[in-house]
Amino acid sequence: MSIKPDIENILIQLNYNVNDATKKQLENIVANTNGFFDFAKHLFSLNDELKPVDAFVAMSNSNNYLKLKSNSSNESEIKEFEDIINSWAHKYKVNLQKVENKNTYYIIGKNS
């Protein structure tokens, strides 16, 4: 039996302050993301793996999704970022959606 990470723990692991606004935002993301808890516990290791290439997992401010974002302008880091997130998405059967003209992807949810 696996233990679901709770909302507050997810916020802490992703370096957010725990308050009513961030809890509500993450609750909306969870409700909008198919199969969220099937892959949620793997977000923390993904976030750690992304840090060396100037990338991270965060809550989107414009959509009810988590996003994977690269802040790098280095071509090899951007390529590595894309390799890491595509491998992760394939492994955990998660759909990603690229944000046009940005090095950002939304985690849409579990493959049906």
Backbone as a chain_set.jsonl record, in Angstrom:
{"seq": "MSIKPDIENILIQLNYNVNDATKKQLENIVANTNGFFDFAKHLFSLNDELKPVDAFVAMSNSNNYLKLKSNSSNESEIKEFEDIINSWAHKYKVNLQKVENKNTYYIIGKNS", "coords": {"N": [[0.843, -1.181, 0.0], [0.607, 2.16, -0.916], [1.482, 5.363, 0.362], [-0.228, 8.332, 0.035], [1.174, 11.426, -0.812], [0.54, 14.292, 1.129], [-1.212, 17.437, 0.662], [0.062, 19.633, 2.006], [2.633, 18.568, 2.45], [3.528, 18.21, -0.174], [3.673, 20.88, -1.027], [5.708, 21.831, 0.699], [7.867, 20.195, -0.091], [8.244, 21.168, -2.64], [9.187, 23.654, -2.155], [7.406, 25.728, -1.43], [5.622, 28.182, 0.522], [3.435, 27.175, 3.098], [0.202, 27.987, 3.084], [-3.185, 29.269, 3.146], [-3.768, 30.136, 0.521], [-1.792, 28.887, -1.161], [-2.343, 26.222, -0.587], [-4.98, 25.984, -1.545], [-4.538, 26.552, -4.246], [-2.923, 24.343, -4.998], [-4.711, 22.272, -4.416], [-6.649, 22.761, -6.384], [-5.106, 22.219, -8.645], [-4.576, 19.485, -8.255], [-7.205, 18.485, -8.448], [-7.671, 19.034, -11.114], [-5.905, 17.482, -12.51], [-5.585, 14.503, -13.982], [-5.205, 11.425, -12.343], [-3.327, 12.325, -10.472], [-2.165, 11.585, -7.916], [-0.999, 9.191, -8.574], [1.471, 9.674, -9.639], [2.566, 11.641, -8.061], [4.385, 11.292, -5.88], [6.744, 10.992, -7.19], [7.495, 13.417, -8.099], [9.247, 14.875, -6.506], [11.83, 13.744, -6.673], [12.186, 14.193, -9.368], [12.22, 17.003, -9.413], [14.596, 17.454, -7.975], [16.41, 16.301, -9.769], [16.236, 18.058, -11.866], [17.33, 20.471, -10.988], [20.239, 20.819, -11.381], [20.315, 21.57, -14.068], [19.243, 24.052, -14.195], [16.426, 24.098, -13.858], [13.025, 23.298, -12.836], [10.196, 22.028, -10.858], [7.013, 23.461, -10.595], [4.098, 25.323, -9.457], [1.711, 26.371, -11.789], [0.82, 29.715, -12.465], [-1.083, 30.554, -14.191], [-2.627, 28.458, -15.131], [-4.418, 25.53, -13.994], [-2.353, 23.525, -13.372], [0.635, 21.647, -12.641], [3.875, 22.778, -13.515], [6.765, 22.196, -15.535], [9.728, 23.726, -15.731], [12.348, 25.332, -17.476], [14.925, 27.569, -16.823], [17.177, 28.036, -18.147], [19.483, 29.292, -20.616], [21.277, 27.943, -21.968], [22.015, 25.77, -24.526], [22.694, 22.986, -24.298], [21.901, 22.414, -21.681], [19.158, 22.885, -21.882], [18.45, 20.892, -23.683], [19.109, 18.647, -22.12], [17.299, 19.043, -20.018], [14.866, 18.627, -21.445], [15.243, 15.949, -22.179], [15.307, 14.728, -19.638], [12.716, 15.313, -18.587], [11.057, 14.139, -20.516], [11.789, 11.461, -20.368], [11.027, 10.934, -17.709], [8.244, 11.401, -17.898], [7.526, 9.379, -19.691], [8.251, 7.08, -18.224], [6.507, 7.207, -15.982], [4.113, 7.347, -17.225], [2.85, 9.82, -17.955], [1.198, 12.646, -19.279], [2.496, 15.427, -20.988], [2.336, 18.911, -21.801], [3.568, 21.185, -24.03], [4.355, 24.599, -23.522], [3.786, 27.187, -25.677], [6.512, 28.721, -27.327], [8.158, 28.759, -25.063], [10.405, 27.325, -22.609], [8.872, 25.449, -21.121], [6.648, 23.12, -19.667], [3.417, 21.763, -19.142], [2.138, 19.541, -16.692], [-0.187, 17.448, -17.575], [-1.581, 15.163, -16.865], [-2.152, 11.691, -15.999], [-1.671, 9.129, -18.448], [-4.478, 7.882, -20.198]], "CA": [[0.0, 0.0, 0.0], [1.416, 3.381, -0.962], [0.939, 6.501, 1.104], [-0.33, 9.531, -0.797], [1.711, 12.638, -0.192], [-0.546, 15.245, 1.341], [-1.064, 18.759, 0.021], [1.087, 20.433, 2.693], [3.942, 17.965, 2.206], [3.915, 18.524, -1.556], [4.084, 22.293, -1.045], [7.001, 21.938, 1.371], [8.884, 19.555, -0.937], [8.475, 22.013, -3.817], [9.681, 24.936, -1.639], [6.361, 26.748, -1.294], [5.091, 28.431, 1.858], [2.127, 26.553, 3.299], [-0.826, 28.913, 3.552], [-4.477, 28.952, 2.528], [-3.724, 30.39, -0.926], [-1.027, 27.846, -1.861], [-3.073, 24.957, -0.432], [-6.118, 26.034, -2.472], [-4.0, 26.454, -5.606], [-2.518, 22.964, -5.246], [-5.933, 21.454, -4.44], [-7.228, 22.948, -7.722], [-4.233, 21.497, -9.576], [-4.839, 18.051, -8.045], [-8.537, 18.202, -8.989], [-7.631, 19.221, -12.564], [-4.866, 16.635, -13.091], [-5.975, 13.1, -13.955], [-4.251, 10.479, -11.761], [-2.256, 13.093, -9.83], [-1.455, 10.873, -6.846], [-0.265, 8.047, -9.129], [2.858, 10.079, -9.931], [2.958, 12.762, -7.196], [5.564, 11.013, -5.052], [7.932, 11.021, -8.052], [7.788, 14.816, -8.448], [10.346, 15.41, -5.69], [13.106, 13.323, -7.269], [12.285, 14.909, -10.643], [12.643, 18.372, -9.097], [16.027, 17.382, -7.632], [17.166, 15.99, -10.985], [16.195, 19.221, -12.757], [18.077, 21.609, -10.438], [21.55, 21.082, -11.998], [20.174, 22.147, -15.413], [18.517, 25.31, -14.008], [15.016, 23.832, -14.119], [12.315, 22.947, -11.611], [8.762, 21.76, -10.857], [6.334, 24.558, -9.906], [2.682, 25.496, -9.756], [1.45, 27.401, -12.781], [-0.047, 30.8, -12.004], [-2.097, 30.851, -15.195], [-3.453, 27.274, -15.375], [-4.449, 24.594, -12.864], [-1.422, 22.426, -13.612], [2.039, 21.828, -12.297], [4.68, 22.99, -14.715], [8.192, 21.876, -15.544], [10.249, 24.928, -16.378], [13.793, 25.558, -17.571], [15.335, 28.969, -16.895], [18.487, 28.071, -18.792], [19.619, 29.713, -22.012], [22.318, 27.05, -22.473], [21.4, 24.752, -25.397], [22.872, 21.622, -23.793], [21.056, 22.27, -20.489], [17.77, 22.792, -22.344], [18.311, 19.534, -24.241], [19.106, 17.726, -20.993], [15.999, 19.263, -19.383], [13.843, 17.935, -22.234], [15.487, 14.506, -22.054], [14.918, 14.316, -18.279], [11.261, 15.337, -18.386], [10.43, 13.163, -21.409], [12.048, 10.145, -19.777], [10.173, 10.848, -16.526], [6.855, 11.288, -18.355], [7.368, 8.042, -20.267], [8.347, 6.102, -17.136], [5.331, 7.249, -15.106], [2.927, 7.423, -18.092], [2.273, 11.14, -17.717], [1.119, 13.526, -20.452], [3.009, 16.792, -20.864], [1.927, 19.828, -22.868], [4.534, 22.273, -24.151], [3.854, 25.974, -23.6], [4.335, 27.756, -26.903], [7.615, 29.685, -27.27], [8.828, 28.759, -23.757], [10.956, 26.052, -22.16], [7.946, 25.103, -20.044], [5.67, 22.071, -19.985], [2.429, 21.473, -18.108], [1.832, 18.139, -16.412], [-1.626, 17.379, -17.837], [-2.128, 14.049, -16.087], [-1.824, 10.312, -16.311], [-2.215, 8.6, -19.701], [-5.719, 7.122, -19.957]], "C": [[0.889, 1.245, 0.0], [0.699, 4.499, -0.209], [0.916, 7.701, 0.17], [0.347, 10.698, -0.086], [0.561, 13.625, 0.009], [-0.197, 16.609, 0.754], [0.053, 19.575, 0.672], [2.485, 19.888, 2.438], [4.43, 18.272, 0.789], [4.398, 19.973, -1.653], [5.469, 22.465, -0.433], [8.114, 21.374, 0.484], [9.221, 20.396, -2.171], [8.854, 23.453, -3.435], [8.659, 26.07, -1.669], [6.052, 26.962, 0.173], [3.728, 27.759, 1.942], [1.19, 27.599, 3.889], [-2.116, 28.587, 2.804], [-4.445, 29.107, 1.011], [-2.972, 29.289, -1.669], [-1.718, 26.49, -1.736], [-4.243, 24.897, -1.421], [-5.633, 25.885, -3.908], [-3.612, 25.011, -5.924], [-3.728, 22.026, -5.262], [-6.625, 21.565, -5.802], [-6.421, 22.199, -8.777], [-4.5, 19.992, -9.476], [-6.173, 17.674, -8.684], [-8.551, 18.24, -10.519], [-6.686, 18.245, -13.267], [-5.224, 15.167, -12.892], [-4.866, 12.229, -13.362], [-3.117, 11.132, -10.993], [-1.467, 12.273, -8.81], [-0.74, 9.611, -7.327], [1.206, 8.397, -9.387], [3.392, 11.134, -8.965], [4.228, 12.494, -6.411], [6.865, 11.04, -5.864], [8.307, 12.444, -8.479], [9.022, 15.34, -7.729], [11.702, 15.006, -6.257], [13.291, 13.985, -8.635], [12.784, 16.334, -10.403], [14.134, 18.416, -8.764], [16.889, 17.149, -8.868], [17.234, 17.193, -11.93], [17.07, 20.383, -12.282], [19.431, 21.861, -11.117], [21.482, 21.68, -13.412], [19.299, 23.402, -15.38], [17.037, 25.171, -14.379], [14.356, 23.335, -12.837], [10.862, 22.588, -11.894], [8.11, 22.889, -10.063], [4.848, 24.532, -10.222], [2.55, 26.603, -10.789], [0.543, 28.461, -12.17], [-1.188, 31.079, -12.974], [-3.035, 29.686, -15.495], [-3.4, 26.357, -14.157], [-3.647, 23.336, -13.165], [-0.108, 22.719, -12.907], [2.783, 22.046, -13.595], [6.107, 22.561, -14.46], [8.826, 22.998, -16.355], [11.769, 24.961, -16.337], [14.036, 27.051, -17.673], [16.65, 29.137, -17.658], [18.403, 28.646, -20.207], [20.702, 28.874, -22.696], [21.656, 25.897, -23.25], [21.53, 23.338, -24.829], [22.044, 21.388, -22.519], [19.582, 22.136, -20.876], [17.503, 21.404, -22.915], [18.249, 18.511, -23.111], [17.788, 17.826, -20.213], [14.911, 18.481, -20.124], [14.014, 16.424, -22.165], [15.007, 13.989, -20.697], [13.396, 14.261, -18.155], [10.548, 14.338, -19.294], [10.621, 11.742, -20.901], [11.147, 9.917, -18.566], [8.717, 10.623, -16.94], [6.575, 9.903, -18.933], [7.334, 6.98, -19.159], [7.077, 6.042, -16.293], [4.022, 7.451, -15.876], [2.126, 8.709, -17.868], [2.286, 11.935, -19.02], [1.644, 14.909, -20.111], [2.496, 17.617, -22.03], [2.901, 21.0, -22.887], [3.815, 23.622, -24.232], [4.567, 26.628, -24.785], [5.39, 28.828, -26.616], [8.297, 29.786, -25.906], [9.41, 27.373, -23.488], [10.172, 25.592, -20.938], [6.955, 24.069, -20.556], [4.713, 21.939, -18.822], [2.315, 19.961, -17.94], [0.309, 18.022, -16.487], [-2.282, 16.252, -17.04], [-1.671, 12.709, -16.619], [-2.415, 9.948, -17.671], [-3.456, 7.785, -19.381], [-5.542, 5.663, -20.322]], "O": [[1.805, 1.367, 0.813], [-0.53, 4.554, -0.161], [1.938, 8.045, -0.422], [0.118, 10.927, 1.101], [-0.296, 13.765, -0.863], [0.949, 16.885, 0.401], [0.895, 20.142, -0.024], [3.423, 20.659, 2.232], [5.609, 18.559, 0.583], [5.415, 20.252, -2.288], [6.31, 23.171, -0.989], [9.168, 21.991, 0.327], [10.339, 20.343, -2.682], [8.843, 24.352, -4.276], [9.008, 27.227, -1.904], [6.196, 26.047, 0.984], [2.96, 27.769, 0.981], [1.354, 28.038, 5.027], [-2.127, 27.722, 1.928], [-5.031, 28.296, 0.293], [-3.449, 28.801, -2.693], [-1.687, 25.693, -2.674], [-4.464, 23.868, -2.058], [-6.247, 25.17, -4.701], [-3.934, 24.508, -7.001], [-3.759, 21.079, -6.049], [-7.133, 20.57, -6.319], [-6.99, 21.612, -9.697], [-4.633, 19.311, -10.492], [-6.267, 16.663, -9.38], [-9.355, 17.553, -11.148], [-6.669, 18.186, -14.497], [-5.172, 14.65, -11.776], [-3.723, 12.282, -13.817], [-2.042, 10.544, -10.874], [-0.236, 12.268, -8.838], [0.039, 9.02, -6.578], [2.074, 7.524, -9.356], [4.569, 11.488, -9.044], [5.07, 13.383, -6.285], [7.955, 11.103, -5.296], [9.322, 12.646, -9.145], [9.761, 16.157, -8.278], [12.62, 15.824, -6.318], [14.415, 14.304, -9.023], [13.67, 16.812, -11.111], [14.849, 19.31, -9.217], [17.967, 17.729, -8.999], [18.184, 17.326, -12.702], [17.506, 21.196, -13.097], [19.75, 23.014, -11.407], [22.469, 22.232, -13.901], [18.694, 23.777, -16.384], [16.476, 25.993, -15.102], [15.037, 22.991, -11.871], [10.354, 22.802, -12.995], [8.585, 23.242, -8.985], [4.395, 23.823, -11.121], [3.196, 27.645, -10.681], [-0.395, 28.137, -11.44], [-2.15, 31.762, -12.624], [-4.116, 29.889, -16.049], [-2.446, 26.404, -13.38], [-4.187, 22.231, -13.208], [0.222, 23.868, -12.614], [2.374, 21.558, -14.648], [6.589, 22.562, -13.327], [8.496, 23.193, -17.525], [12.391, 24.664, -15.318], [13.433, 27.728, -18.506], [17.164, 30.248, -17.793], [17.393, 28.503, -20.896], [21.002, 29.081, -23.872], [20.847, 25.149, -22.701], [20.57, 22.569, -24.876], [21.544, 20.284, -22.303], [18.846, 21.36, -20.267], [16.455, 20.812, -22.659], [17.419, 17.602, -23.147], [17.231, 16.81, -19.799], [14.128, 17.76, -19.505], [13.024, 15.694, -22.101], [14.375, 12.935, -20.619], [12.849, 13.271, -17.67], [9.544, 13.75, -18.893], [9.713, 10.916, -20.996], [10.57, 8.84, -18.41], [8.04, 9.754, -16.391], [5.515, 9.326, -18.693], [6.483, 6.091, -19.169], [6.619, 4.958, -15.93], [2.969, 7.692, -15.285], [0.919, 8.689, -17.63], [3.262, 11.901, -19.77], [1.288, 15.491, -19.086], [2.252, 17.091, -23.116], [3.046, 21.717, -21.897], [2.804, 23.763, -24.919], [5.795, 26.616, -24.873], [5.193, 29.714, -25.784], [8.946, 30.792, -25.617], [8.968, 26.378, -24.063], [10.734, 25.375, -19.865], [6.491, 24.123, -21.695], [5.119, 21.993, -17.662], [2.385, 19.204, -18.909], [-0.397, 18.445, -15.572], [-3.421, 16.389, -16.594], [-0.898, 12.626, -17.574], [-3.51, 10.389, -18.018], [-3.477, 7.065, -18.383], [-6.477, 4.875, -20.186]]}, "num_chains": 1, "name": "protein.A"}
